[in-house]
Amino acid sequence: MTETDQVVQLTPGPAPPKPEPVIHVTPKAIAKIRQAFEKQGVTGALRLGVLGGGCSGLSYQFKFDTKERPTDKVFEFDGVKIVVDPKSLLYLHGMTLDYKESLMQSGFVFENPNAQKSCGCGTSFSA
């Protein structure tokens, strides 16, 4: 080693922060999804998507799917898999899926920051 050579000792720093998921699912929604899978006797994932149509122009797709597609973005929340196709992900980025119960009704609720306008039924929106 010459006088100009330096020895640098590297020490591990803090782990980089985990990336924030692109979609969020509340614990209450996760529990209801798990119940639905068990009740139907289905294994696989819940597919979230966006389709053309509905009273506001776009509608949410929400169904069981036994197989992931190669281009799907896969999210896992407490053992529950959620899959979203790339096109739908553009409209669902930042969305929270929740489950609400009231005296009048109960069901899944899409809280979507990309929705500029939603209809009264809560299943369709425009971006």
Rosetta constraint file for C-alpha pairs under 8 A:
AtomPair CA 1 CA 5 HARMONIC 6.16 0.50
AtomPair CA 21 CA 75 HARMONIC 7.63 0.50
AtomPair CA 22 CA 93 HARMONIC 5.37 0.50
AtomPair CA 22 CA 94 HARMONIC 5.43 0.50
AtomPair CA 22 CA 95 HARMONIC 7.57 0.50
AtomPair CA 23 CA 92 HARMONIC 6.96 0.50
AtomPair CA 23 CA 93 HARMONIC 5.88 0.50
AtomPair CA 23 CA 94 HARMONIC 5.11 0.50
AtomPair CA 23 CA 95 HARMONIC 5.09 0.50
AtomPair CA 23 CA 96 HARMONIC 5.97 0.50
AtomPair CA 23 CA 97 HARMONIC 7.92 0.50
AtomPair CA 24 CA 94 HARMONIC 7.14 0.50
AtomPair CA 24 CA 95 HARMONIC 6.18 0.50
AtomPair CA 24 CA 96 HARMONIC 4.50 0.50
AtomPair CA 24 CA 97 HARMONIC 6.23 0.50
AtomPair CA 25 CA 29 HARMONIC 6.26 0.50
AtomPair CA 25 CA 30 HARMONIC 6.55 0.50
AtomPair CA 25 CA 77 HARMONIC 7.20 0.50
AtomPair CA 25 CA 96 HARMONIC 5.51 0.50
AtomPair CA 25 CA 97 HARMONIC 4.75 0.50
AtomPair CA 25 CA 98 HARMONIC 6.16 0.50
AtomPair CA 26 CA 30 HARMONIC 6.27 0.50
AtomPair CA 26 CA 96 HARMONIC 7.23 0.50
AtomPair CA 26 CA 97 HARMONIC 6.38 0.50
AtomPair CA 26 CA 98 HARMONIC 5.32 0.50
AtomPair CA 26 CA 99 HARMONIC 7.59 0.50
AtomPair CA 27 CA 31 HARMONIC 6.23 0.50
AtomPair CA 28 CA 32 HARMONIC 6.39 0.50
AtomPair CA 28 CA 98 HARMONIC 6.74 0.50
AtomPair CA 28 CA 99 HARMONIC 5.87 0.50
AtomPair CA 29 CA 33 HARMONIC 6.08 0.50
AtomPair CA 29 CA 97 HARMONIC 6.71 0.50
AtomPair CA 29 CA 98 HARMONIC 5.03 0.50
AtomPair CA 29 CA 99 HARMONIC 4.76 0.50
AtomPair CA 29 CA 108 HARMONIC 7.06 0.50
AtomPair CA 30 CA 34 HARMONIC 6.12 0.50
AtomPair CA 30 CA 77 HARMONIC 7.14 0.50
AtomPair CA 30 CA 78 HARMONIC 7.54 0.50
AtomPair CA 30 CA 80 HARMONIC 6.77 0.50
AtomPair CA 31 CA 35 HARMONIC 6.19 0.50
AtomPair CA 32 CA 36 HARMONIC 6.15 0.50
AtomPair CA 32 CA 99 HARMONIC 7.48 0.50
AtomPair CA 33 CA 37 HARMONIC 6.26 0.50
AtomPair CA 33 CA 46 HARMONIC 7.89 0.50
AtomPair CA 33 CA 80 HARMONIC 7.65 0.50
AtomPair CA 34 CA 38 HARMONIC 6.28 0.50
AtomPair CA 34 CA 80 HARMONIC 6.83 0.50
AtomPair CA 35 CA 39 HARMONIC 6.02 0.50
AtomPair CA 36 CA 40 HARMONIC 6.06 0.50
AtomPair CA 37 CA 41 HARMONIC 5.82 0.50
AtomPair CA 37 CA 42 HARMONIC 5.12 0.50
AtomPair CA 37 CA 43 HARMONIC 6.67 0.50
AtomPair CA 38 CA 42 HARMONIC 6.57 0.50
AtomPair CA 42 CA 64 HARMONIC 7.66 0.50
AtomPair CA 42 CA 66 HARMONIC 7.73 0.50
AtomPair CA 43 CA 66 HARMONIC 6.25 0.50
AtomPair CA 44 CA 64 HARMONIC 7.22 0.50
AtomPair CA 44 CA 65 HARMONIC 5.88 0.50
AtomPair CA 44 CA 66 HARMONIC 4.31 0.50
AtomPair CA 44 CA 67 HARMONIC 6.42 0.50
AtomPair CA 44 CA 81 HARMONIC 7.25 0.50
AtomPair CA 45 CA 64 HARMONIC 6.01 0.50
AtomPair CA 45 CA 65 HARMONIC 5.32 0.50
AtomPair CA 45 CA 66 HARMONIC 6.18 0.50
AtomPair CA 45 CA 67 HARMONIC 7.41 0.50
AtomPair CA 45 CA 68 HARMONIC 7.63 0.50
AtomPair CA 45 CA 80 HARMONIC 7.05 0.50
AtomPair CA 45 CA 81 HARMONIC 4.78 0.50
AtomPair CA 45 CA 82 HARMONIC 5.44 0.50
AtomPair CA 45 CA 83 HARMONIC 6.45 0.50
AtomPair CA 46 CA 62 HARMONIC 7.03 0.50
AtomPair CA 46 CA 63 HARMONIC 5.75 0.50
AtomPair CA 46 CA 64 HARMONIC 4.72 0.50
AtomPair CA 46 CA 65 HARMONIC 5.86 0.50
AtomPair CA 46 CA 81 HARMONIC 6.31 0.50
AtomPair CA 46 CA 82 HARMONIC 4.83 0.50
AtomPair CA 46 CA 83 HARMONIC 6.18 0.50
AtomPair CA 47 CA 61 HARMONIC 7.37 0.50
AtomPair CA 47 CA 62 HARMONIC 5.75 0.50
AtomPair CA 47 CA 63 HARMONIC 5.31 0.50
AtomPair CA 47 CA 64 HARMONIC 5.95 0.50
AtomPair CA 47 CA 65 HARMONIC 5.96 0.50
AtomPair CA 47 CA 82 HARMONIC 5.86 0.50
AtomPair CA 47 CA 83 HARMONIC 4.88 0.50
AtomPair CA 47 CA 84 HARMONIC 5.95 0.50
AtomPair CA 48 CA 60 HARMONIC 7.20 0.50
AtomPair CA 48 CA 61 HARMONIC 5.46 0.50
AtomPair CA 48 CA 62 HARMONIC 4.94 0.50
AtomPair CA 48 CA 63 HARMONIC 6.94 0.50
AtomPair CA 48 CA 82 HARMONIC 7.00 0.50
AtomPair CA 48 CA 83 HARMONIC 6.28 0.50
AtomPair CA 48 CA 84 HARMONIC 5.36 0.50
AtomPair CA 48 CA 88 HARMONIC 7.92 0.50
AtomPair CA 49 CA 60 HARMONIC 5.79 0.50
AtomPair CA 49 CA 61 HARMONIC 4.61 0.50
AtomPair CA 49 CA 62 HARMONIC 6.63 0.50
AtomPair CA 49 CA 84 HARMONIC 5.93 0.50
AtomPair CA 49 CA 85 HARMONIC 6.78 0.50
AtomPair CA 49 CA 88 HARMONIC 5.09 0.50
AtomPair CA 49 CA 89 HARMONIC 7.46 0.50
AtomPair CA 49 CA 92 HARMONIC 7.82 0.50
AtomPair CA 50 CA 58 HARMONIC 6.52 0.50
AtomPair CA 50 CA 59 HARMONIC 5.66 0.50
AtomPair CA 50 CA 60 HARMONIC 4.71 0.50
AtomPair CA 50 CA 61 HARMONIC 5.46 0.50
AtomPair CA 50 CA 88 HARMONIC 5.12 0.50
AtomPair CA 50 CA 91 HARMONIC 7.31 0.50
AtomPair CA 50 CA 92 HARMONIC 7.99 0.50
AtomPair CA 51 CA 58 HARMONIC 5.64 0.50
AtomPair CA 51 CA 59 HARMONIC 5.30 0.50
AtomPair CA 51 CA 60 HARMONIC 6.33 0.50
AtomPair CA 51 CA 61 HARMONIC 6.57 0.50
AtomPair CA 51 CA 88 HARMONIC 7.98 0.50
AtomPair CA 52 CA 57 HARMONIC 6.12 0.50
AtomPair CA 52 CA 58 HARMONIC 4.58 0.50
AtomPair CA 52 CA 59 HARMONIC 6.24 0.50
AtomPair CA 53 CA 57 HARMONIC 4.96 0.50
AtomPair CA 53 CA 58 HARMONIC 4.92 0.50
AtomPair CA 53 CA 59 HARMONIC 5.87 0.50
AtomPair CA 53 CA 124 HARMONIC 7.85 0.50
AtomPair CA 54 CA 58 HARMONIC 5.59 0.50
AtomPair CA 54 CA 59 HARMONIC 5.25 0.50
AtomPair CA 54 CA 123 HARMONIC 7.72 0.50
AtomPair CA 54 CA 124 HARMONIC 5.40 0.50
AtomPair CA 54 CA 125 HARMONIC 7.66 0.50
AtomPair CA 55 CA 119 HARMONIC 6.63 0.50
AtomPair CA 55 CA 124 HARMONIC 6.31 0.50
AtomPair CA 55 CA 125 HARMONIC 7.63 0.50
AtomPair CA 56 CA 117 HARMONIC 7.20 0.50
AtomPair CA 56 CA 118 HARMONIC 6.38 0.50
AtomPair CA 56 CA 119 HARMONIC 6.06 0.50
AtomPair CA 56 CA 124 HARMONIC 5.52 0.50
AtomPair CA 56 CA 125 HARMONIC 4.78 0.50
AtomPair CA 56 CA 126 HARMONIC 5.40 0.50
AtomPair CA 57 CA 124 HARMONIC 6.91 0.50
AtomPair CA 57 CA 125 HARMONIC 6.16 0.50
AtomPair CA 57 CA 126 HARMONIC 5.46 0.50
AtomPair CA 58 CA 124 HARMONIC 5.41 0.50
AtomPair CA 58 CA 125 HARMONIC 5.29 0.50
AtomPair CA 58 CA 126 HARMONIC 5.79 0.50
AtomPair CA 59 CA 123 HARMONIC 5.68 0.50
AtomPair CA 59 CA 124 HARMONIC 4.03 0.50
AtomPair CA 59 CA 125 HARMONIC 6.18 0.50
AtomPair CA 60 CA 123 HARMONIC 5.70 0.50
AtomPair CA 60 CA 124 HARMONIC 6.17 0.50
AtomPair CA 68 CA 72 HARMONIC 6.47 0.50
AtomPair CA 68 CA 83 HARMONIC 6.95 0.50
AtomPair CA 69 CA 85 HARMONIC 7.97 0.50
AtomPair CA 71 CA 85 HARMONIC 6.56 0.50
AtomPair CA 71 CA 86 HARMONIC 6.80 0.50
AtomPair CA 72 CA 83 HARMONIC 6.02 0.50
AtomPair CA 72 CA 84 HARMONIC 5.45 0.50
AtomPair CA 72 CA 85 HARMONIC 4.59 0.50
AtomPair CA 72 CA 86 HARMONIC 6.31 0.50
AtomPair CA 73 CA 83 HARMONIC 5.71 0.50
AtomPair CA 73 CA 84 HARMONIC 5.34 0.50
AtomPair CA 73 CA 85 HARMONIC 6.27 0.50
AtomPair CA 73 CA 86 HARMONIC 6.90 0.50
AtomPair CA 74 CA 81 HARMONIC 6.81 0.50
AtomPair CA 74 CA 82 HARMONIC 5.89 0.50
AtomPair CA 74 CA 83 HARMONIC 4.64 0.50
AtomPair CA 74 CA 84 HARMONIC 6.67 0.50
AtomPair CA 75 CA 81 HARMONIC 5.73 0.50
AtomPair CA 75 CA 82 HARMONIC 5.09 0.50
AtomPair CA 75 CA 83 HARMONIC 6.27 0.50
AtomPair CA 76 CA 80 HARMONIC 5.44 0.50
AtomPair CA 76 CA 81 HARMONIC 4.49 0.50
AtomPair CA 76 CA 82 HARMONIC 6.14 0.50
AtomPair CA 77 CA 81 HARMONIC 6.51 0.50
AtomPair CA 77 CA 82 HARMONIC 7.85 0.50
AtomPair CA 84 CA 88 HARMONIC 6.48 0.50
AtomPair CA 84 CA 89 HARMONIC 6.13 0.50
AtomPair CA 85 CA 89 HARMONIC 6.19 0.50
AtomPair CA 86 CA 90 HARMONIC 6.81 0.50
AtomPair CA 87 CA 91 HARMONIC 7.53 0.50
AtomPair CA 88 CA 92 HARMONIC 6.20 0.50
AtomPair CA 89 CA 93 HARMONIC 5.56 0.50
AtomPair CA 91 CA 114 HARMONIC 6.23 0.50
AtomPair CA 91 CA 115 HARMONIC 7.98 0.50
AtomPair CA 91 CA 127 HARMONIC 7.34 0.50
AtomPair CA 92 CA 112 HARMONIC 6.61 0.50
AtomPair CA 92 CA 114 HARMONIC 7.06 0.50
AtomPair CA 93 CA 114 HARMONIC 7.58 0.50
AtomPair CA 94 CA 112 HARMONIC 6.84 0.50
AtomPair CA 94 CA 113 HARMONIC 6.52 0.50
AtomPair CA 94 CA 114 HARMONIC 7.87 0.50
AtomPair CA 95 CA 110 HARMONIC 6.91 0.50
AtomPair CA 95 CA 111 HARMONIC 5.62 0.50
AtomPair CA 95 CA 112 HARMONIC 4.41 0.50
AtomPair CA 95 CA 113 HARMONIC 6.27 0.50
AtomPair CA 95 CA 114 HARMONIC 7.83 0.50
AtomPair CA 96 CA 110 HARMONIC 6.07 0.50
AtomPair CA 96 CA 111 HARMONIC 5.08 0.50
AtomPair CA 96 CA 112 HARMONIC 6.48 0.50
AtomPair CA 97 CA 108 HARMONIC 6.85 0.50
AtomPair CA 97 CA 109 HARMONIC 5.86 0.50
AtomPair CA 97 CA 110 HARMONIC 4.95 0.50
AtomPair CA 97 CA 111 HARMONIC 6.31 0.50
AtomPair CA 98 CA 108 HARMONIC 5.63 0.50
AtomPair CA 98 CA 109 HARMONIC 5.11 0.50
AtomPair CA 98 CA 110 HARMONIC 6.51 0.50
AtomPair CA 98 CA 111 HARMONIC 7.54 0.50
AtomPair CA 99 CA 106 HARMONIC 7.40 0.50
AtomPair CA 99 CA 107 HARMONIC 5.54 0.50
AtomPair CA 99 CA 108 HARMONIC 4.33 0.50
AtomPair CA 99 CA 109 HARMONIC 5.75 0.50
AtomPair CA 100 CA 106 HARMONIC 5.55 0.50
AtomPair CA 100 CA 107 HARMONIC 5.71 0.50
AtomPair CA 100 CA 108 HARMONIC 6.36 0.50
AtomPair CA 100 CA 109 HARMONIC 6.79 0.50
AtomPair CA 101 CA 105 HARMONIC 6.21 0.50
AtomPair CA 101 CA 106 HARMONIC 4.17 0.50
AtomPair CA 101 CA 107 HARMONIC 6.63 0.50
AtomPair CA 102 CA 106 HARMONIC 5.89 0.50
AtomPair CA 109 CA 122 HARMONIC 7.08 0.50
AtomPair CA 110 CA 122 HARMONIC 7.32 0.50
AtomPair CA 110 CA 123 HARMONIC 7.74 0.50
AtomPair CA 114 CA 127 HARMONIC 5.83 0.50
AtomPair CA 115 CA 125 HARMONIC 5.80 0.50
AtomPair CA 115 CA 126 HARMONIC 5.58 0.50
AtomPair CA 115 CA 127 HARMONIC 4.79 0.50
AtomPair CA 116 CA 125 HARMONIC 7.26 0.50
AtomPair CA 116 CA 126 HARMONIC 5.73 0.50
AtomPair CA 116 CA 127 HARMONIC 5.15 0.50
AtomPair CA 117 CA 125 HARMONIC 5.53 0.50
AtomPair CA 117 CA 126 HARMONIC 5.32 0.50
AtomPair CA 117 CA 127 HARMONIC 7.10 0.50
AtomPair CA 118 CA 122 HARMONIC 6.35 0.50
AtomPair CA 118 CA 123 HARMONIC 7.83 0.50
AtomPair CA 118 CA 124 HARMONIC 5.93 0.50
AtomPair CA 118 CA 125 HARMONIC 4.19 0.50
AtomPair CA 118 CA 126 HARMONIC 6.52 0.50
AtomPair CA 119 CA 123 HARMONIC 7.20 0.50
AtomPair CA 119 CA 124 HARMONIC 5.86 0.50
AtomPair CA 119 CA 125 HARMONIC 6.21 0.50
